[in-house]
Amino acid sequence: MRKLGIAILLVGVLFVSSWCFAAVNNPEWWQKAAEPYKGVVIRGISESTPPSKAMVEVAAPEFEKLTGIKVEFEVTSWDEMYNKSIQDLQSGAGIYDFIYVEQDIIYAYLAQKWLTNLNPFISNTNITHPDFDLDDFTTFINYFKDAEGNIYGIPFEAFLKSYIYRTDLFNDPEIKAAFKAKYGYDLAVPTTWEQYTDIAKFFTEYGKEKGIELYGHVAQAKTHPCVAYEMCETIWPAWGVYNWGINLENMRASVDKGGTLNSDQAKKAFRWYVDMLQYAPPGVRTYTWDETGAVFGAGKIAQGIIYLENLGWIATDASKSAVVGKIAVALPPTAPGVMDDAKAGKGYIGYYDGGSLGIPHSAKNKEAAWLFIQWCMRKEWQGEFAKMATRVVRKSTFEDPLVKDLDAQTGGYFTMLKDQGYLFAGAPALPMHRPLNEVYLKWISKAVAGEISPEDALDNLAKEVDQLMEDLGY
């Protein structure tokens, strides 16, 4: 039986693979461009995610078959991916010819001159496909440019961290009547944090009354970089505290030095975050981004703000998800004035996450790696890629029938990404990203654990951030 299952799986892989190969636009161009590099082995590394696996399992084998360039593509954990990449970049050993560059880390890489400027490659018609079409990429590509507009990574995945909710619960007549009787207004997608809080309380109490595991809130509150990211990228922006609370003009965080990290609004938002953990599952302080997706997919959460990289399997894979056909997405709640700021380009409501493939400065096979990067992002494969990985990085992909079908299954996610993605933003240009995250993690975790008040934690955090900036020469 197991052998039969494996055979069926292989047939499925070959079918997808054959489709990919058959849909190649101008295969002769690829063969001619790759001729000088035939037999070369290029090595890459990325995080073990659906898009990376799609590139490894489908894109890489067909690229090898067509071009004769061999691809060794390692997919591993987030932590190990970073450690291995940075060790190679620091040493200049040239182990990897392409690497995963997460949006929030690129400014640190640029400051160290660790990445290859891709502009000369893009302008070289011998190794850049005529249909590469740089203008077809969404605005997410702008987060992989330096101050002069040079490109250092080509996006292959992009997704929002936004609000997701159970439509079966929100549309249940009995639940709607009970909510209105208790709070005096209709149960609907919240647009304010006060409404979100009411809904969180209601569903947590509802779960207790019915004797079921159901909660009105979820968070990634583990003592791990994820909890610092949650505050900086998700909670504070939607409360009107942008850029990690740091004044980017003078690189200071304290209110008395022009920052907003220990402002009244930042403290109010952080107090809210800590207080809301009571409406999340009991193990929430052990959750990273993986567990938040898993518990939502298990049907235990009525609403929450999560990385929508998990949306594909939550919305479509009934073998893993208990809420297929029962979810939708929406913009997150915001504090007064935040939405106006975002629409005017003066702020943002949440995090536009994702990554690109970049070429290390020390890579030994840059041209061959550039061909593979283009191959993975070529237009004719993006619809199938989106179906496999729930990611869209090209404007034209939104019009693909496969993506339109997926949009319906995911509760309008791709429509939201297309029409309202501009309201979200990538991480600010902070080259000291990693050491900053460590300082934020230290004080945020203390407050989440109840060792210190949220207000005192932010006063201490702001002081340490200012000191770090001074020590770094800002």
N, C-alpha and C positions, 0 to 999 in steps of 0.2 A: 504493500500500500504506500509505503514511504517512497519507494522507487517510482511508483506511478505518479505520486504528487510532484516529485522532483522533475519528472519528464514533462508533466503539464506545465510546470513553472518555466522550464527551459523553452518550451514551445511559445509560451507567452512572451518571454524575454526576446526570443528571436523574432516574433511577430512585431513587437514594438520597435526592435532594432532595425528590422527590415523596412518598416515604415519610415523611420528616421533617415535611413540610407537612401530610400527611393525619393525622398522629398528634397534632396540636396539641390540647391540652385547652382547651376553651372559647376558640376563636379570636375570638369576639365581644368577650371581655374585652380581649384584646390590642389589637384595633382601637380600642376605646373609650378605653383608657388611653393609647394613642399619638396619639390625635386632636390634642391640643394641640401635638404636636411633629412633625406630618406635614411632610415636606419638609426637616427639619433634617438636617444632615450631622454624624455623630459620627465622631471619629477615635480610633484606638487603636493600640497597639504591643505586640508580644509576641515571644518567641523562636521561631525557625523549628523547631517540633517537631510531631509528629503531632497532638496535641490542638489546637494553634493553627491548623494547616492545616485541620483538620476544622471549626473554627469559621468560618474564612475561606471555605472552599469550599462548606460545606453550611448552617451556621447563619445566617451573615450574609445570603446571598441570599434565603433564605426569610423572614427577619425583615423585610428590605426590602419584599418582595412583600406581606407581610401588614400591615405597619404604615405603610409610606410613609416610614419613617425610613431614610436612606441611611447605610451603614457603610463607612468607609474604614479597613481593618484592615491594618496593616503587620506582616509577620513578617520578622525579620532575625536576624543572629547574636546570640549571647549578649552579646558585648562591646558591639556597636553598640546593642542594645536597652537595656542599662544606660546607656550614654553619652547616648543621646537622651532617655531618660526623665528622668535626673537633671538634664540641662541644662534641660529644660522645667520640672521641679519647682523648681529653684533660681531660675530667672528669673521664674517665675510667668506665663509667656507664655500658657499655656492652649492649647497646640497640641493636646494629647491630652485626650480626654474619658474614656478608660479606659486603664489600663496593666497590664502584667504585674508582679505583685509577688511575687518569689521569697520563700520562707519565711524564709530566713536574713537578708534585707535589711530586713524590715519594721520592725525595731526602730530602725534608723537613720532610716527615713522618719518613724516616729512621733515620734522625738525632734525632728525638724525641722518637725513639724506639716505635712507635705507631703500627707497623705491626708485624704479626706473621711470623717467618721464616718457609717457606713451605717445606724445604728440608726434615725434619724428616717425614712429612706426605707423601711426594713423595716416600720415601724409605720404607714406611710401606705397605707391600703387602696386609694387611687386609683391608685397606681403599683406596688403589690406584689400579685402574683397570689395568689389564695386558696390555691393548692396549692404555694406557695413552700416551706413546711414547713422551717423552720430546724432543727428537731430531727432531721430526717432526714439531715443532714450527719454524716459521720464525725467523730471527735475531731480530725481534722486542722484543722478550722475554728478550733479553740482557739488555733492558732498565728498567727492573724490578728486577735487581740484585744489591746487595751491592758490595763493593770492593773485598770481598772474594768469590764472585760468588753465594752467597745464594740467593734463589728466594723468592720474597715477593709478587708477583702478577702473575696470569696466564692471559695472554692477551685474550680478547674476541673480541676486535675491533682494527683495525689498518687501517690507510688510509694516503694518501699523501696529502699535500697541493701543488698543481701543476697547470700547465697551461692547460686551456680548451678553445676551440674555436669553432666557428660555421663553419662547413664544407660547408654548403650551400652557405655561403657568400664567403668563401675563394676560392671555386671552381667555382663561377659564372664567366663566360667568360667576361661579360661586366665590372664587378667589377675588375677582374684581369687586363684587358686592361687599365682601368682608373688608377689603382694603378701604373702600370709600366710606364705609360705616365707621371705620376707626380713625381715618385721617381727614375725611371731608373733601377729598378730591379724587379724581379718577387715577387708577393705576396705569401708568404709561412709562415710556422710556424717560428717565430723569434728565432734566437739563440743568439742575442745580445740585449742589452737594447736599443740601437739606433734603431734597426729594430722594436722592440716592440713599441717605441715611434712613429715612422712613421705610423705604423698600427693604433695606437690609434687615432692619429690626423686624418688620412684618414677616418676611419669609423664614427668618430664623425661629421666630415664635411659632409660626405655622408648622414648621417641621417638628417642633417639640410637641405641639398639640396633636398632630397626626401620628406621632411615633415613627417618623421617617427621618432618614439622614438628608436633611436639606438645610442649606444655609444661604443667607442673603448677601454674602460678601466673600471674597477670597483675596489673598495677597501673597507675595513672595517674600516672606519675612524671616528667612533663615539668616543666621550670622554667616554671610557669604556676600561677595560683591553684588549679588542680585538685589539685596535690600537697599543698598545705597543707590543703585541704578533706579529702583522703583521710585524713590523720593525725587531724585534729580530729574528723571526723564518723564515721569508720569504724573505724580501728585503735585509737585510744586508748579510746573508750568500751567496746569489746569486751575491752579489757584492764583496765578499771576506772578509767580516767582520764576524768572527765566535764567538760563545760562548757569545753572547750579547755584544761583544766588550770588554770582561773581560779577562785578563790574569789569567788563572786558577792556575798558579803556585804561584803567589803572591796575587791573588784576588784584583787586581787593574784595573781600567778602563781607566784612563787618559794616554795619549800618553807619557807624561814625566815620568810615573811610569810603563811603559811597556804594557799598554793596547792599544786598538784601537778604543775606543768608540767615541773619538773626533778627530780621524784621518781624513786626507783629503778625504780618500775613504768613510768613514762613513758619512761625511758631504755631499759629492757628492751624495751618495745614498739617503740620507734623503731629500736633496734639490729636487732630481728627484721625490721622492714620493709625496712631497707637490705640486710640479708644475703639476704633472700628474692628480691631482684631477679635473682639468678643463676639462678633457676628459671623466670623469665619470658622471653619472646622477646627477642632481642638489642636490638631497638629500643625497649624498654619506657621508656627515659628520654626518648622523644619522644611518649609516649602521653598524651592527655587522656582524658576520659570517652568521647569519640567513638571513638577508636582501640581502647579496651578492648572496647567492644561489637562493633566490626568484626572484631577478631581472634578473639573468641569465636564470632561467627557464621560465621567462615571455617573453624571446626572445628579450630583450632590450640591450644585451651586445654581442659584436662581439668576444671579447677575454678577458681573465682575469686569475688571479691566485687565486683560491679559495680552501677551504677545500673540498676535494672530498668525504667527508661523504655525501654530497648532491647529488652525481652523480647518485645514484640509481633512485631516482624519476625524476631527470632532464632528464635522458637518456631513461627511460622506461615507465613513468606514464603519458600518454597523457591526463588524467583528470586534472593533475596539471601543466604539462609542455607543452610549445609551441614549444619546440625544439627537441622533440623525433625524432631520426633518423637524426639529423642535427648537431651532436656534436662529437668531438674527443678530446683526451687528448695528451699531450706531455710534455717533460721536460721543465722547465722554462728557460728563457734566463739567461745567466750568463756573468759576466765580464771576461776579459782575465785572464787565469790561474786558474779560479775557478773549471772548469770541471776537469782539470788535478789534482788539489788538491784532489777533491772528489774521483777520480779513484785511487789515491795513498793512500787514507785513511788519508790525512792531512787536509781535510776540508769536506764540504758538500754543496749541492746546494739548500736545502730547508728542510722543516720540515716533519718528519715521526711521525704522531700524532696517538693518540688512547689511549686505557686504558685497564686495567685489573680488575679482581676481586681479592681483597685481604681480609685477615681475620684480624680484629683489635686485638691488644694485649689483650683487655679486653673481647673479645667475649666469650659467655657462651656455645656455641655449635660448637666448632671448627671442630670437626670431621665430623659432619653432614653437616656443611657448605662446607667442603672440598669435600664431595661427590657431592654436588650440583654444585660446580664450575667445577668439572670434567665432570659432566653430560652435562653442557652447552657447553663444548669444545670438546666433544667426536667426533671422526673422522666421524662416519657414519652420523652425523647430519650437518656437516659443509657445505656441498653443498647447502642444503635447507636453512640453516642459511644465507649463502652468498646471495642467491637469495632474501631473505627477507630483508637483512640488508646491502648488498653491502660491506661486510667485509670479509677478509681472514687473518687468523693468523697461519694456518698450511700449510706446503709445499704441502702435498698431496691434499689439497683442490683445488689447481690450476688445477689439472688433472680431476676434477669432470666435467662431461658433462654439468651440470647446470651452472658451472662457465665459461666454454668455450663459452656457448651460451651468457652468460651475458657479457663476454669480447667483443664479437662482437657488442653487443648493446651499450656498453659504449665506443666505439671508441678505443679499445685496452688497456683499463685501467689495467686489471689484468695481461696482458703480461708485461706492464711497471712496475707494482708493483713487479712482480716475477723477472724480469731480471735487473731492474734498481733501485729497492727500496734501494739498498745498497748505492746509491749516496746521499740519504737523511738521516737525523739523528734526533733522539729525542733531547729533551732539554739537555743542559749540566748539570753536577752534581753541582747544586747550591742550597744548603739547604735553603738559604734565599730567595727562589723564590718569595713568595708572597710580602714581603716588597720591593723587587727589582722591581717587576712589578708596584707597586704603584709609585715609584720614576720615572721610565721610563714613565709611563702614564702621570704624571704631566708635564714633559717637552715636550714630544712628542705632547701631546694635545695642548699645548700652541702654538707650531709652526704650527700645522695643522689648528688651529683657526686664525692664522695670528697675534698673540699677540707678537711674537718674531721670529727672523729669525731661520731657521733650524740650522745654524752654531752656533749661540749663545746658542741655546737650548742644543746642544750637549756638548758645553763647560761647561755649568752649570750642566748638567746631569752627566757628567763624575766626576765632583767635588763631587757631592752629593753621587754618588755610592762609590767613594773612602772613603768618610766620613762614610757612612753606614757600609762598610766593616771594617773600623777601630773601629767603635763603637761596632761591633759584635765580635771583638777580632781577626780579621784576619790581 
